[in-house]
């Protein structure tokens, strides 16, 4: 039996994302790293040399002065990834784009372009946007409610996937002698009329060598998990412990099976922070020192507002019970996260000050220790089906290099991490099947293409 191999992703937030407001103080990190293409190319190439599967670009489109440094000044994901596509050869290129504030046709075209530019290495992280203030940047008075956000997301993704199948793989004979560029029977329109979108199609770009970009999804609510199990090839999540990771893993795989999908066709990659030291004790001290350096009560109090729709917590008495009424402001924001914070405060009887202090308190990562300890723990999680891979946050560059130089060689010697790239697409390297064209499959099986969720008109045959 072939050993399962750990998939590797690198999250690029150069000057510091949520909870890391002072990462940019590291002298190894340029102050403008989040808009410096040379920084991204350097670390994408370093990850590629280490045989990572992908680099991941997070995104959101609403900020306040209290947003993390990386969020305040950063490059648009697909523009950035297109530059990385011509600066790398093997590594996957995954970017976040929202279904709430993008139209399916435009998004499908942009990702299909990245997939061709990169020769089959593109991936789309599907989000519904938690920052409710984003609505104001798109001519809306308020953000969609949860049900609408996830209803739009499902229909949006299915429309995008259908548009990516506008051409079958052999639609372009490009026969000069016959003066025949296109086989018109292999071009398909869409004529979709749904609850949220109406899209005629077809898309004016051919499929890539992996068929379609890989679809990722990140969401821990019940709706988010269900969406991921239904449409995603990969799941980005957070797993604070082995037990939590294993429970999430089993839940997603079971939900996928309930939708008639093969559970092995979804890879689960929690985001992790790895700290490597000469000894376990040394690593714990590095971890503690790093977290304390980011600990700023005033800033944390202000940032607490983000999952609550940027509600202002500075208006409350710090030593009074946590203001549970703030949860109502999270209904169109990061409600799942806000509910967890509220439940923590109420369950422990914490004041607002104590809640912020609890959230700020140094937390030990399962992946902190000597190189041997970190390698052992990663292997335990993989073998115990708590994950299929990891998304490692590139924070302080020295720590990322220690992971690459000290931990990966141990895992590689054990056969847990690949020696070299075995495929030439992101799907191939993640062990995912080629995305067969829906019309090719229907012809092969002698059936009509399945209608899209929410559609009021069936898919047309061909133009």
DRENPA-259437 format. One record per residue (C-alpha): x negated, y negated, z negated. Coordinates in Angstrom, 1 decimal, always signed. Each point is the difference from the previous one (the first is absolute). Example, Ala and Ser with C-alpha at 12.3 -4.5 7.8 and 13.67 -1.06 7.14 Angstrom:
<atoms>
<atom X="-12.3" Y="+4.5" Z="-7.8"/>
<atom X="-1.4" Y="-3.4" Z="+0.7"/>
</atoms>
This chain:
<atoms>
<atom X="+0.0" Y="+0.0" Z="+0.0"/>
<atom X="-1.3" Y="-3.4" Z="+1.0"/>
<atom X="-0.6" Y="-2.4" Z="-2.9"/>
<atom X="+2.1" Y="-3.1" Z="-0.1"/>
<atom X="-2.2" Y="-3.1" Z="+0.5"/>
<atom X="+0.4" Y="-3.3" Z="-1.8"/>
<atom X="+1.2" Y="-2.8" Z="+2.2"/>
<atom X="-1.7" Y="-3.3" Z="-0.5"/>
<atom X="+1.4" Y="-3.5" Z="+0.4"/>
<atom X="-1.6" Y="-3.4" Z="-0.8"/>
<atom X="+2.1" Y="-3.0" Z="-1.1"/>
<atom X="-1.6" Y="-3.2" Z="+1.1"/>
<atom X="+0.9" Y="-3.0" Z="-2.3"/>
<atom X="-3.4" Y="-1.8" Z="-0.1"/>
<atom X="+0.5" Y="-2.8" Z="-2.4"/>
<atom X="+2.4" Y="+1.8" Z="-2.3"/>
<atom X="+3.7" Y="+1.2" Z="+0.0"/>
<atom X="+2.6" Y="+0.2" Z="-2.7"/>
<atom X="-1.5" Y="+0.3" Z="-3.5"/>
<atom X="-3.5" Y="-0.9" Z="+1.3"/>
<atom X="-0.1" Y="-3.8" Z="+0.1"/>
<atom X="-3.8" Y="-0.2" Z="-0.5"/>
<atom X="-1.4" Y="+2.6" Z="+2.3"/>
<atom X="-1.2" Y="-2.8" Z="+2.3"/>
<atom X="-2.4" Y="-1.1" Z="-2.7"/>
<atom X="-2.2" Y="+3.0" Z="+0.8"/>
<atom X="-3.1" Y="-1.5" Z="+1.7"/>
<atom X="+0.1" Y="+2.8" Z="+2.6"/>
<atom X="+3.4" Y="-1.2" Z="+1.3"/>
<atom X="+0.1" Y="-3.1" Z="+2.2"/>
<atom X="+2.6" Y="-2.6" Z="-1.3"/>
<atom X="+1.7" Y="+0.1" Z="+3.4"/>
<atom X="-0.2" Y="+3.8" Z="+0.4"/>
<atom X="+3.7" Y="+0.4" Z="+0.5"/>
<atom X="-0.2" Y="-2.0" Z="+3.2"/>
<atom X="-3.5" Y="+1.1" Z="+1.0"/>
<atom X="+0.2" Y="+2.6" Z="+2.8"/>
<atom X="-3.7" Y="+0.9" Z="-0.5"/>
<atom X="+0.9" Y="+1.2" Z="-3.6"/>
<atom X="+2.8" Y="+2.2" Z="+1.3"/>
<atom X="-2.2" Y="+1.4" Z="+2.8"/>
<atom X="-2.8" Y="+0.8" Z="-2.5"/>
<atom X="+2.3" Y="+1.9" Z="-2.4"/>
<atom X="+2.0" Y="+1.7" Z="+2.8"/>
<atom X="-3.3" Y="+1.3" Z="+1.4"/>
<atom X="-1.2" Y="+1.1" Z="-3.4"/>
<atom X="+3.2" Y="+1.9" Z="-0.5"/>
<atom X="-0.3" Y="+1.5" Z="+3.4"/>
<atom X="-3.6" Y="+1.1" Z="-0.6"/>
<atom X="+1.3" Y="+1.7" Z="-3.2"/>
<atom X="+2.7" Y="+1.8" Z="+2.2"/>
<atom X="+3.0" Y="-1.7" Z="-1.5"/>
<atom X="+3.3" Y="+0.6" Z="+1.8"/>
<atom X="+1.3" Y="-3.6" Z="-0.1"/>
<atom X="-0.3" Y="-3.5" Z="-1.1"/>
<atom X="+3.2" Y="-1.6" Z="-1.3"/>
<atom X="+0.9" Y="-3.7" Z="+0.2"/>
<atom X="+2.8" Y="-1.1" Z="-2.4"/>
<atom X="+2.1" Y="-3.0" Z="+0.7"/>
<atom X="+2.8" Y="-2.3" Z="-1.2"/>
<atom X="+1.2" Y="-3.4" Z="+1.3"/>
<atom X="+0.8" Y="-2.0" Z="-3.1"/>
<atom X="-2.3" Y="-1.6" Z="-2.4"/>
<atom X="-0.1" Y="-2.3" Z="-3.0"/>
<atom X="-3.1" Y="-1.7" Z="-1.5"/>
<atom X="+0.0" Y="+3.0" Z="-2.5"/>
<atom X="-0.3" Y="+2.6" Z="+2.7"/>
<atom X="-3.2" Y="+2.1" Z="+0.0"/>
<atom X="-3.0" Y="-1.5" Z="+1.8"/>
<atom X="+0.2" Y="+2.5" Z="+2.9"/>
<atom X="+3.6" Y="-0.8" Z="+0.5"/>
<atom X="-0.6" Y="-3.8" Z="+0.1"/>
<atom X="-2.2" Y="+0.1" Z="+3.1"/>
<atom X="-0.2" Y="+3.1" Z="+2.2"/>
<atom X="+0.2" Y="+1.2" Z="+3.6"/>
<atom X="+3.2" Y="+1.3" Z="+1.7"/>
<atom X="-0.2" Y="+3.8" Z="+0.0"/>
<atom X="+0.3" Y="+0.9" Z="+3.7"/>
<atom X="-2.2" Y="-2.8" Z="+1.2"/>
<atom X="-2.7" Y="+1.3" Z="-2.5"/>
<atom X="+0.5" Y="+3.6" Z="+0.8"/>
<atom X="-0.3" Y="-0.7" Z="+3.7"/>
<atom X="-3.4" Y="-1.5" Z="-0.7"/>
<atom X="-1.0" Y="+3.0" Z="-2.1"/>
<atom X="+1.2" Y="+2.3" Z="+2.8"/>
<atom X="-2.8" Y="-1.1" Z="+2.3"/>
<atom X="-2.6" Y="-0.1" Z="-2.8"/>
<atom X="+0.6" Y="+3.7" Z="-1.0"/>
<atom X="+0.4" Y="+3.3" Z="+1.7"/>
<atom X="+1.7" Y="+2.6" Z="-2.2"/>
<atom X="+1.6" Y="-1.5" Z="-3.1"/>
<atom X="+3.8" Y="-0.5" Z="-0.2"/>
<atom X="+1.4" Y="-3.6" Z="-0.1"/>
<atom X="+3.1" Y="-0.4" Z="-2.1"/>
<atom X="+1.9" Y="-3.3" Z="-0.6"/>
<atom X="+3.0" Y="-1.1" Z="-1.9"/>
<atom X="+2.9" Y="-1.6" Z="+1.9"/>
<atom X="+3.5" Y="-0.5" Z="-1.4"/>
<atom X="+3.2" Y="+1.3" Z="+1.4"/>
<atom X="+1.9" Y="-2.9" Z="-1.7"/>
<atom X="-1.6" Y="-2.8" Z="+2.0"/>
<atom X="-1.1" Y="+1.6" Z="+3.3"/>
<atom X="+2.0" Y="+1.0" Z="+3.0"/>
<atom X="-0.4" Y="+3.6" Z="+1.1"/>
<atom X="-1.0" Y="-0.7" Z="+3.6"/>
<atom X="-2.7" Y="-2.5" Z="-0.8"/>
<atom X="-1.4" Y="+2.2" Z="-2.8"/>
<atom X="+0.0" Y="+3.1" Z="+2.2"/>
<atom X="-1.8" Y="-1.8" Z="+2.7"/>
<atom X="-2.7" Y="-1.4" Z="-2.3"/>
<atom X="-0.7" Y="+3.3" Z="-1.6"/>
<atom X="+0.0" Y="+1.9" Z="+3.3"/>
<atom X="-2.6" Y="-2.5" Z="+1.2"/>
<atom X="-2.2" Y="+0.6" Z="-3.0"/>
<atom X="+0.4" Y="+3.7" Z="+0.5"/>
<atom X="-1.3" Y="-0.3" Z="+3.6"/>
<atom X="-2.7" Y="-2.4" Z="-0.9"/>
<atom X="-1.3" Y="+2.4" Z="-2.7"/>
<atom X="+0.6" Y="+3.0" Z="+2.2"/>
<atom X="+2.5" Y="+1.7" Z="-2.4"/>
<atom X="-1.1" Y="-1.3" Z="-3.4"/>
<atom X="+2.9" Y="-2.3" Z="-1.0"/>
<atom X="+2.3" Y="+0.4" Z="-3.0"/>
<atom X="+2.9" Y="-2.1" Z="-1.3"/>
<atom X="+0.7" Y="-0.4" Z="-3.7"/>
<atom X="+3.8" Y="-0.6" Z="-0.2"/>
<atom X="+1.2" Y="-2.4" Z="-2.7"/>
<atom X="+3.3" Y="-1.8" Z="-0.6"/>
<atom X="-1.7" Y="-3.0" Z="-1.7"/>
<atom X="+0.2" Y="-0.4" Z="-3.7"/>
<atom X="-0.9" Y="-3.7" Z="-0.1"/>
<atom X="+3.5" Y="-1.5" Z="+0.2"/>
<atom X="-1.4" Y="-3.4" Z="+0.8"/>
<atom X="-1.0" Y="+1.3" Z="+3.5"/>
<atom X="+3.6" Y="-0.5" Z="+1.0"/>
<atom X="-0.5" Y="-3.7" Z="-0.1"/>
<atom X="-2.7" Y="+0.3" Z="+2.7"/>
<atom X="+2.4" Y="+1.7" Z="+2.3"/>
<atom X="+3.0" Y="-2.3" Z="+0.0"/>
<atom X="+1.9" Y="+1.9" Z="-2.7"/>
<atom X="+1.5" Y="-1.3" Z="-3.2"/>
<atom X="-0.8" Y="+3.1" Z="-1.9"/>
<atom X="-1.6" Y="+3.4" Z="+0.4"/>
<atom X="+2.0" Y="+3.1" Z="+1.0"/>
<atom X="+1.4" Y="+2.1" Z="-2.9"/>
<atom X="-1.5" Y="+3.5" Z="-0.6"/>
<atom X="+2.6" Y="+1.9" Z="+2.0"/>
<atom X="-0.3" Y="-2.3" Z="+3.0"/>
<atom X="-3.8" Y="+0.0" Z="-0.2"/>
<atom X="-0.2" Y="+3.8" Z="+0.2"/>
<atom X="+2.8" Y="+0.3" Z="+2.5"/>
<atom X="-1.9" Y="-2.4" Z="+2.3"/>
<atom X="-3.2" Y="+1.9" Z="-0.6"/>
<atom X="+1.3" Y="+3.3" Z="+1.0"/>
<atom X="+1.6" Y="-1.3" Z="+3.2"/>
<atom X="-3.0" Y="-2.2" Z="+0.8"/>
<atom X="-2.4" Y="+2.9" Z="-0.2"/>
<atom X="+2.1" Y="+2.3" Z="+2.0"/>
<atom X="+0.5" Y="-2.7" Z="+2.7"/>
<atom X="-3.8" Y="-0.6" Z="+0.1"/>
<atom X="-0.7" Y="+3.7" Z="+0.3"/>
<atom X="+2.5" Y="+0.3" Z="+2.8"/>
<atom X="-1.6" Y="-3.0" Z="+1.8"/>
<atom X="-3.4" Y="+1.6" Z="-0.3"/>
<atom X="+1.5" Y="+2.9" Z="+2.0"/>
<atom X="+1.2" Y="-2.3" Z="+2.9"/>
<atom X="-2.6" Y="+1.7" Z="+2.2"/>
<atom X="-0.7" Y="+3.7" Z="+0.0"/>
<atom X="-3.7" Y="+0.9" Z="-0.1"/>
<atom X="-0.2" Y="+0.8" Z="+3.7"/>
<atom X="+2.1" Y="-3.0" Z="+1.2"/>
<atom X="-2.8" Y="-1.6" Z="+1.9"/>
<atom X="-1.4" Y="+2.2" Z="+2.9"/>
<atom X="-1.8" Y="-3.0" Z="+1.4"/>
<atom X="-0.1" Y="+1.8" Z="+3.4"/>
<atom X="-1.8" Y="-2.3" Z="+2.4"/>
<atom X="+0.6" Y="+2.2" Z="+3.1"/>
<atom X="+3.8" Y="+0.1" Z="-0.7"/>
<atom X="+0.0" Y="-3.6" Z="-1.2"/>
<atom X="+1.8" Y="+1.2" Z="-3.1"/>
<atom X="-0.9" Y="-1.7" Z="-3.2"/>
<atom X="+3.0" Y="+1.1" Z="-2.2"/>
<atom X="+2.1" Y="+3.2" Z="-0.2"/>
<atom X="+3.3" Y="-1.8" Z="-0.7"/>
<atom X="+1.6" Y="+3.1" Z="-1.4"/>
<atom X="-2.5" Y="-0.1" Z="-2.9"/>
<atom X="+1.0" Y="-3.6" Z="-1.0"/>
<atom X="+2.9" Y="-0.3" Z="-2.5"/>
<atom X="+2.1" Y="-2.9" Z="-1.1"/>
<atom X="+1.5" Y="-0.1" Z="-3.5"/>
<atom X="+3.2" Y="-2.0" Z="-0.1"/>
<atom X="+0.2" Y="+0.1" Z="-3.7"/>
<atom X="+2.9" Y="-1.7" Z="-1.8"/>
<atom X="-0.4" Y="+0.5" Z="-3.7"/>
<atom X="+1.1" Y="-1.5" Z="-3.3"/>
<atom X="-3.0" Y="-2.3" Z="-0.2"/>
<atom X="-1.7" Y="+0.0" Z="+3.4"/>
<atom X="+1.0" Y="+0.0" Z="+3.7"/>
<atom X="-2.9" Y="+0.9" Z="+2.3"/>
<atom X="+0.2" Y="+0.8" Z="+3.7"/>
<atom X="-3.5" Y="+1.0" Z="+0.8"/>
<atom X="-2.0" Y="+1.6" Z="+1.5"/>
<atom X="-3.4" Y="-1.0" Z="-1.5"/>
<atom X="-2.5" Y="-1.1" Z="+2.6"/>
<atom X="-3.0" Y="+2.0" Z="-1.2"/>
<atom X="-1.1" Y="+3.6" Z="+0.2"/>
<atom X="-0.5" Y="+2.4" Z="-2.8"/>
<atom X="-3.5" Y="+0.6" Z="-1.5"/>
<atom X="-1.9" Y="+3.2" Z="-0.3"/>
<atom X="+1.5" Y="+0.7" Z="-3.5"/>
<atom X="+3.6" Y="-0.5" Z="+1.4"/>
<atom X="+1.0" Y="-2.7" Z="-2.5"/>
<atom X="-1.7" Y="-1.9" Z="-2.8"/>
<atom X="+0.1" Y="+1.7" Z="-3.3"/>
<atom X="+2.7" Y="-1.3" Z="-2.3"/>
<atom X="-0.7" Y="-0.6" Z="-3.7"/>
<atom X="+2.4" Y="-1.1" Z="-2.7"/>
<atom X="-0.5" Y="-1.4" Z="-3.5"/>
<atom X="+2.9" Y="-0.2" Z="-2.4"/>
<atom X="+0.7" Y="+1.7" Z="-3.4"/>
<atom X="+3.7" Y="-0.7" Z="-0.3"/>
<atom X="+2.5" Y="+2.7" Z="+0.8"/>
<atom X="+0.8" Y="-1.7" Z="+3.2"/>
<atom X="-3.7" Y="-0.4" Z="+0.8"/>
<atom X="-0.8" Y="+3.6" Z="-0.7"/>
<atom X="+2.9" Y="+1.1" Z="+2.2"/>
<atom X="-1.0" Y="-2.2" Z="+2.8"/>
<atom X="-3.6" Y="+1.2" Z="-0.1"/>
<atom X="+1.1" Y="+3.7" Z="-0.1"/>
<atom X="+2.2" Y="-0.7" Z="+3.0"/>
<atom X="-2.2" Y="-2.0" Z="+2.4"/>
<atom X="-3.6" Y="-0.1" Z="-1.3"/>
<atom X="-3.1" Y="+2.0" Z="+1.1"/>
<atom X="-1.8" Y="-1.3" Z="-3.0"/>
<atom X="+0.9" Y="-1.4" Z="-3.5"/>
<atom X="-1.9" Y="-2.7" Z="-1.9"/>
<atom X="+0.8" Y="+0.1" Z="-3.7"/>
<atom X="-1.5" Y="-0.4" Z="-3.5"/>
<atom X="-0.7" Y="+2.9" Z="-2.3"/>
<atom X="-1.1" Y="-1.0" Z="-3.5"/>
<atom X="-0.5" Y="+3.6" Z="-1.1"/>
<atom X="-0.3" Y="+3.5" Z="+1.5"/>
<atom X="+3.4" Y="+0.9" Z="-1.3"/>
<atom X="+1.6" Y="-3.1" Z="+1.6"/>
<atom X="-1.8" Y="+0.7" Z="+3.2"/>
<atom X="+1.1" Y="+3.6" Z="+0.2"/>
<atom X="+3.6" Y="-0.9" Z="-0.8"/>
<atom X="+0.1" Y="-2.7" Z="+2.7"/>
<atom X="-1.7" Y="+2.4" Z="+2.5"/>
<atom X="+2.6" Y="+2.8" Z="-0.6"/>
<atom X="+2.9" Y="-2.5" Z="+0.2"/>
<atom X="-1.1" Y="-1.4" Z="+3.4"/>
<atom X="-0.7" Y="+3.4" Z="+1.4"/>
<atom X="+3.4" Y="+1.3" Z="-1.2"/>
<atom X="+1.8" Y="-3.0" Z="+1.4"/>
<atom X="-1.7" Y="+0.5" Z="+3.4"/>
<atom X="+1.0" Y="+3.6" Z="+0.1"/>
<atom X="+3.6" Y="-1.0" Z="-0.7"/>
<atom X="-0.2" Y="-2.1" Z="+3.1"/>
<atom X="-1.1" Y="+3.0" Z="+2.0"/>
<atom X="-3.6" Y="-1.1" Z="+0.2"/>
<atom X="-3.1" Y="+2.1" Z="-0.6"/>
<atom X="-1.5" Y="-1.2" Z="-3.4"/>
<atom X="-3.5" Y="+0.4" Z="+1.3"/>
<atom X="+0.8" Y="-2.7" Z="+2.7"/>
<atom X="-0.2" Y="-2.7" Z="-2.7"/>
<atom X="-3.2" Y="-1.0" Z="-1.7"/>
<atom X="+0.1" Y="-1.7" Z="-3.4"/>
<atom X="-2.8" Y="-2.4" Z="-0.8"/>
<atom X="+0.3" Y="-1.9" Z="-3.4"/>
<atom X="-2.0" Y="-3.2" Z="-0.4"/>
<atom X="-2.8" Y="+0.5" Z="-2.5"/>
<atom X="-2.8" Y="-1.9" Z="-1.6"/>
<atom X="-3.3" Y="+2.0" Z="-0.4"/>
<atom X="-2.7" Y="-1.1" Z="-2.4"/>
<atom X="-3.3" Y="+2.0" Z="+0.1"/>
<atom X="-2.7" Y="-0.2" Z="-2.7"/>
<atom X="-3.1" Y="+1.8" Z="-0.8"/>
<atom X="+2.0" Y="+1.8" Z="-2.7"/>
<atom X="+3.6" Y="+0.1" Z="-1.0"/>
<atom X="-0.6" Y="-2.4" Z="-2.8"/>
<atom X="-1.8" Y="-2.4" Z="+2.3"/>
<atom X="+2.8" Y="+0.1" Z="+2.5"/>
<atom X="+2.6" Y="-0.7" Z="-2.7"/>
<atom X="-2.0" Y="-3.1" Z="-1.1"/>
<atom X="-0.2" Y="-1.2" Z="+3.6"/>
<atom X="+3.8" Y="+0.5" Z="+0.4"/>
<atom X="+0.7" Y="-1.8" Z="-3.3"/>
<atom X="-2.3" Y="-3.0" Z="+0.8"/>
<atom X="+1.5" Y="-0.3" Z="+3.5"/>
<atom X="+3.5" Y="-0.1" Z="-1.3"/>
<atom X="-0.8" Y="-2.5" Z="-2.7"/>
<atom X="-1.5" Y="-2.3" Z="+2.5"/>
<atom X="+3.4" Y="-0.2" Z="+1.8"/>
<atom X="+1.9" Y="-0.5" Z="-3.2"/>
<atom X="+1.5" Y="-3.5" Z="-0.1"/>
<atom X="+3.1" Y="-0.3" Z="-2.1"/>
<atom X="+1.3" Y="-3.2" Z="+1.5"/>
<atom X="-0.4" Y="+1.3" Z="+3.6"/>
<atom X="+1.5" Y="+3.3" Z="-0.9"/>
<atom X="+3.0" Y="-1.7" Z="-1.5"/>
<atom X="+0.5" Y="-1.9" Z="+3.2"/>
<atom X="-0.6" Y="+3.1" Z="+2.2"/>
<atom X="+2.5" Y="+1.9" Z="-2.1"/>
<atom X="+2.7" Y="-1.9" Z="+2.0"/>
<atom X="-0.8" Y="+1.7" Z="+3.3"/>
<atom X="+2.0" Y="+3.2" Z="-0.4"/>
<atom X="+2.8" Y="-2.1" Z="-1.5"/>
<atom X="+0.3" Y="-2.1" Z="+3.1"/>
<atom X="-2.7" Y="-2.4" Z="-1.3"/>
<atom X="+2.2" Y="-0.8" Z="-3.0"/>
<atom X="-1.7" Y="-2.5" Z="-2.3"/>
<atom X="-0.9" Y="+1.7" Z="-3.3"/>
<atom X="-1.8" Y="-3.0" Z="-1.3"/>
<atom X="+3.4" Y="-1.5" Z="-1.1"/>
<atom X="+0.4" Y="+2.6" Z="-2.8"/>
<atom X="-1.2" Y="+0.2" Z="-3.5"/>
<atom X="-3.0" Y="+2.4" Z="+0.2"/>
<atom X="+0.8" Y="+1.5" Z="-3.5"/>
<atom X="+3.7" Y="+0.6" Z="+0.7"/>
<atom X="+1.2" Y="+3.3" Z="+1.3"/>
<atom X="-0.7" Y="+0.7" Z="+3.7"/>
<atom X="+2.7" Y="-2.0" Z="+2.0"/>
<atom X="+1.9" Y="+2.9" Z="+1.5"/>
<atom X="+2.2" Y="-2.4" Z="+1.9"/>
<atom X="-2.9" Y="-0.5" Z="+2.4"/>
<atom X="+0.8" Y="+3.4" Z="+1.5"/>
<atom X="+2.9" Y="-1.5" Z="+1.9"/>
<atom X="-2.4" Y="-2.1" Z="+2.0"/>
<atom X="-1.7" Y="+3.2" Z="+1.3"/>
<atom X="+3.1" Y="+1.4" Z="+1.7"/>
<atom X="-1.3" Y="-1.2" Z="+3.4"/>
<atom X="-3.7" Y="+0.3" Z="-0.8"/>
<atom X="-2.2" Y="+2.8" Z="-1.4"/>
<atom X="+2.8" Y="+1.4" Z="-2.1"/>
<atom X="-1.5" Y="+3.4" Z="-0.8"/>
<atom X="-3.2" Y="-1.6" Z="-1.4"/>
<atom X="+1.9" Y="-2.7" Z="-1.9"/>
<atom X="+2.3" Y="+2.7" Z="-1.5"/>
<atom X="-3.0" Y="+2.0" Z="-1.2"/>
<atom X="-1.5" Y="-3.1" Z="-1.7"/>
<atom X="+3.4" Y="-0.8" Z="-1.7"/>
<atom X="+0.5" Y="+3.5" Z="-1.2"/>
<atom X="-3.6" Y="+0.0" Z="-1.4"/>
<atom X="+0.7" Y="-3.2" Z="-1.9"/>
<atom X="+3.4" Y="+1.1" Z="-1.3"/>
<atom X="-1.1" Y="+3.5" Z="-0.9"/>
<atom X="-2.9" Y="-1.2" Z="-2.1"/>
<atom X="+1.8" Y="-3.0" Z="-1.3"/>
<atom X="-2.6" Y="-2.4" Z="+1.4"/>
<atom X="-0.1" Y="-3.7" Z="+0.1"/>
<atom X="-0.8" Y="-1.8" Z="+3.2"/>
<atom X="-3.6" Y="-0.5" Z="-1.2"/>
<atom X="-0.3" Y="+3.6" Z="-1.0"/>
<atom X="+1.4" Y="+1.1" Z="+3.4"/>
<atom X="-2.6" Y="-2.0" Z="+1.9"/>
<atom X="-2.8" Y="+1.3" Z="-2.3"/>
<atom X="+1.2" Y="+3.6" Z="+0.5"/>
<atom X="+0.0" Y="-0.5" Z="+3.8"/>
<atom X="-3.5" Y="-1.6" Z="-0.3"/>
<atom X="-1.5" Y="+2.6" Z="-2.3"/>
<atom X="-2.9" Y="+1.9" Z="+1.5"/>
<atom X="+1.3" Y="+3.2" Z="+1.5"/>
<atom X="-2.1" Y="+3.1" Z="+0.7"/>
<atom X="+0.1" Y="+1.4" Z="+3.5"/>
<atom X="-0.1" Y="+3.8" Z="+0.4"/>
<atom X="-2.8" Y="-0.6" Z="+2.5"/>
<atom X="-2.5" Y="-1.6" Z="-2.3"/>
<atom X="-3.2" Y="+1.8" Z="-1.0"/>
<atom X="-3.3" Y="+1.4" Z="+1.3"/>
<atom X="+0.0" Y="+1.0" Z="+3.7"/>
<atom X="+0.5" Y="+3.6" Z="-1.0"/>
<atom X="+2.9" Y="-0.9" Z="-2.3"/>
<atom X="+1.8" Y="-2.0" Z="+2.7"/>
<atom X="-0.6" Y="+2.7" Z="+2.6"/>
<atom X="+1.4" Y="+2.6" Z="-2.3"/>
<atom X="+3.1" Y="-2.0" Z="-0.8"/>
<atom X="+0.7" Y="-0.8" Z="+3.7"/>
<atom X="-0.3" Y="+3.7" Z="+0.8"/>
<atom X="+2.3" Y="+0.9" Z="-2.9"/>
<atom X="+2.7" Y="-2.3" Z="+1.3"/>
<atom X="-0.4" Y="+1.3" Z="+3.5"/>
<atom X="+0.1" Y="+3.6" Z="-1.0"/>
<atom X="+2.9" Y="-0.6" Z="-2.4"/>
<atom X="+2.1" Y="-1.6" Z="+2.8"/>
<atom X="+0.2" Y="-3.4" Z="-1.7"/>
<atom X="-1.3" Y="-1.7" Z="+3.3"/>
<atom X="-1.2" Y="+0.7" Z="+3.5"/>
<atom X="-2.5" Y="-2.9" Z="-0.1"/>
<atom X="-0.7" Y="-3.3" Z="-1.6"/>
<atom X="+0.0" Y="-3.7" Z="+1.0"/>
<atom X="-3.0" Y="-1.4" Z="-1.8"/>
<atom X="+0.1" Y="-3.7" Z="-0.8"/>
<atom X="-3.2" Y="-1.6" Z="+1.1"/>
<atom X="-0.5" Y="-2.5" Z="-2.8"/>
<atom X="-3.6" Y="-0.6" Z="-1.0"/>
<atom X="-2.2" Y="+1.1" Z="+2.9"/>
<atom X="-2.6" Y="+1.7" Z="-2.3"/>
<atom X="+2.6" Y="+2.4" Z="-1.3"/>
<atom X="+1.2" Y="+0.9" Z="+3.5"/>
<atom X="-3.5" Y="+0.8" Z="+1.0"/>
<atom X="-0.5" Y="+2.2" Z="-3.1"/>
<atom X="+3.2" Y="+2.0" Z="+1.0"/>
<atom X="-1.3" Y="+0.4" Z="+3.5"/>
<atom X="-3.6" Y="+0.8" Z="-0.9"/>
<atom X="+0.6" Y="+2.1" Z="-3.2"/>
<atom X="+3.5" Y="+1.5" Z="-0.1"/>
<atom X="+0.6" Y="+0.9" Z="+3.6"/>
<atom X="-3.2" Y="+2.1" Z="+0.5"/>
<atom X="+1.2" Y="+2.2" Z="-2.9"/>
<atom X="+3.5" Y="+0.4" Z="+1.5"/>
<atom X="-1.5" Y="+0.6" Z="+3.4"/>
<atom X="-2.3" Y="+2.7" Z="-1.3"/>
<atom X="+3.1" Y="+1.7" Z="-1.4"/>
<atom X="+1.9" Y="-0.3" Z="+3.3"/>
<atom X="+2.5" Y="-2.3" Z="-1.5"/>
<atom X="-0.9" Y="-2.9" Z="+2.3"/>
<atom X="-0.8" Y="+0.4" Z="+3.7"/>
<atom X="-3.5" Y="+0.0" Z="+1.4"/>
<atom X="+1.0" Y="-1.9" Z="+3.1"/>
<atom X="+3.1" Y="-1.1" Z="+1.9"/>
<atom X="+1.7" Y="+3.0" Z="+1.7"/>
<atom X="+2.6" Y="-1.9" Z="+2.0"/>
<atom X="+0.1" Y="-3.2" Z="+2.0"/>
<atom X="+3.3" Y="-1.4" Z="-1.4"/>
<atom X="+1.4" Y="-1.0" Z="-3.3"/>
<atom X="+2.6" Y="+2.7" Z="+0.1"/>
<atom X="-2.5" Y="+2.6" Z="+0.8"/>
<atom X="-2.4" Y="-0.9" Z="-2.8"/>
<atom X="+2.9" Y="-0.1" Z="-2.5"/>
<atom X="+1.1" Y="+3.5" Z="+1.1"/>
<atom X="+3.3" Y="-1.3" Z="+1.4"/>
<atom X="+1.6" Y="+1.3" Z="+3.2"/>
<atom X="+0.0" Y="-1.9" Z="+3.3"/>
<atom X="+3.2" Y="-2.1" Z="+0.2"/>
<atom X="+1.8" Y="+1.7" Z="+2.9"/>
<atom X="+2.2" Y="-2.3" Z="+2.2"/>
<atom X="+3.7" Y="+0.3" Z="-1.0"/>
<atom X="+1.0" Y="+0.4" Z="+3.7"/>
<atom X="-2.7" Y="+2.5" Z="+0.8"/>
<atom X="+1.1" Y="+2.0" Z="-3.0"/>
<atom X="+3.7" Y="-0.2" Z="+1.0"/>
<atom X="-0.8" Y="+1.2" Z="+3.5"/>
<atom X="-2.1" Y="+2.8" Z="-1.3"/>
<atom X="+2.8" Y="+1.1" Z="-2.4"/>
<atom X="+2.8" Y="-0.6" Z="+2.4"/>
<atom X="+1.8" Y="-2.5" Z="-2.3"/>
<atom X="+0.9" Y="-3.7" Z="+0.0"/>
<atom X="-2.3" Y="-2.3" Z="-2.0"/>
<atom X="+1.4" Y="-0.5" Z="-3.5"/>
<atom X="+1.8" Y="-3.3" Z="-0.6"/>
<atom X="-1.6" Y="-2.5" Z="-2.3"/>
<atom X="+1.3" Y="-0.6" Z="-3.5"/>
<atom X="+2.7" Y="-2.7" Z="-0.1"/>
<atom X="+0.4" Y="+0.0" Z="+3.8"/>
<atom X="+3.3" Y="-0.8" Z="+1.7"/>
<atom X="-1.3" Y="+1.0" Z="+3.4"/>
<atom X="-1.8" Y="+3.1" Z="+1.1"/>
<atom X="-3.4" Y="-0.1" Z="+1.5"/>
<atom X="+0.0" Y="-0.4" Z="+3.8"/>
<atom X="-1.6" Y="+2.6" Z="+2.2"/>
<atom X="-2.3" Y="-2.0" Z="+2.2"/>
<atom X="-0.1" Y="-3.3" Z="+1.8"/>
</atoms>
